[in-house]
Amino acid sequence: MTLPEKLRLRISTLFWAASLLGLLIAIPVLWDFSRWTVPALALLALALTALPCWWWCRRRQLPLLPSWGRSALATLCLLAVALSVPVYGLVLLTALRPAAQPQVVLSNGSRSLTFQGMMHIGSTNFYHSVIYDLESALADGAVIYYEGVRPDPEGDAWLGQHIGGGSDLNSRYRTLANVCGLHFQSDYFQPVLADMQAHPERHVVADVSTLQMKQEYERLLAADPDFAQAMHKRESQSTQEQTQGDQLARFIAWQQRGSTGQKNLAGAVCRGVMSLVLNPQYSSTKPDPLDAVTLDYRNRMLAQTILADRHDKIFITYGAAHLPGLYTLLRQADPRWHIVSSKWQRSIDTPEDIDGALDLTAPHIH
């Protein structure tokens, strides 16, 4: 056997080993999607390779079936790997580059403010960690600030039109949490309900109402031509956003009526996409003109509440996107405000199901 023949044999061996290994790794993902996925891909591979193999074998005067079989198998492996790689990539992203929320301690020398970044949906461990820190802050004498836009009939209609799509946001978050294998944040604040009832003055919903947001929106429309133009452009793109919303609704409906494997697959994809979107290293979010209301206006109201509060210790649970603007406003009012410390907490993780054997056989007593 000549050197080129040995080289071709080695390359061929490596190719088939890698292809078959890739197929074996891809099968669990394809099987979770549907048990018919692999047979369908096999038929597609046979169809794609039939004509090229017939032409090649006729030209070279080679037997058709062996060449067709090898080509179809190689094509099947490539198709399976191509379909499964994005899923495994999202799983690895969730494991290696997970979404994380900051906990930042600020001080102006006489007062201390702990800002805990929050997410509407997240992992059990994240919320347990937040509640632990919150209860520690209560034991240390801090007052707790919560994010929570107060409802108002007129404002709710406006909010549903511009943000919520006319449906209840909490219900949407719960549904999305179920799809992603995560949890809704409100479900984890039960341990502090007793303290809320006993000491309501220590628990403050430091937010605005939907009516106040609507009024600020109308004020900006009248006073800021750039804002009015940006909102007009945003509303003209609402059809595309509605299409994306319809696609998400179809994905959720498929997940809810799917098998256990399909639900697990949808959860892995959902967590990976969230990790991708929430990681600034991989995703750049376009500024939304409505941020002038949902972020900037609420930040101003929150800063005013903090500055008027006489407590020397405040623990805030708020969306992390509010932190930069709030910090800027606090420093504008008092340049002594500075960052004392910061840490990050993983907010999205794969659910853990741990199995064990329980032996209840009574031991022999001698």
HELIX and SHEET records of a PDB file:
HELIX    1   1 LEU A    3  PHE A   33  1                                  31    
HELIX    2   2 THR A   37  ARG A   60  1                                  24    
HELIX    3   3 LEU A   64  LEU A   96  1                                  33    
HELIX    4   4 THR A  124  ALA A  139  1                                  16    
HELIX    5   5 PRO A  153  LEU A  159  1                                   7    
HELIX    6   6 GLY A  160  GLY A  164  3                                   5    
HELIX    7   7 LEU A  169  CYS A  180  1                                  12    
HELIX    8   8 GLN A  185  TYR A  188  5                                   4    
HELIX    9   9 GLN A  190  VAL A  192  5                                   3    
HELIX   10  10 LEU A  193  ALA A  198  1                                   6    
HELIX   11  11 PRO A  200  ARG A  202  5                                   3    
HELIX   12  12 THR A  210  ALA A  223  1                                  14    
HELIX   13  13 PRO A  225  SER A  236  1                                  12    
HELIX   14  14 SER A  238  GLN A  256  1                                  19    
HELIX   15  15 THR A  260  LEU A  278  1                                  19    
HELIX   16  16 ASP A  291  ASP A  291  1                                   1    
HELIX   17  17 ALA A  292  TYR A  297  3                                   6    
HELIX   18  18 ARG A  298  ALA A  308  1                                  11    
HELIX   19  19 ALA A  320  HIS A  322  5                                   3    
HELIX   20  20 LEU A  323  ALA A  333  1                                  11    
SHEET    1   A 6 HIS A 203  VAL A 205  0                                        
SHEET    2   A 6 VAL A 143  TYR A 146  1                                        
SHEET    3   A 6 LYS A 313  GLY A 319  1                                        
SHEET    4   A 6 SER A 112  MET A 118  1                                        
SHEET    5   A 6 ALA A 100  SER A 107 -1                                        
SHEET    6   A 6 HIS A 338  ARG A 346 -1                                        
SHEET    1   B 2 ILE A 121  GLY A 122  0                                        
SHEET    2   B 2 HIS A 183  PHE A 184 -1                                        
END                                                                             
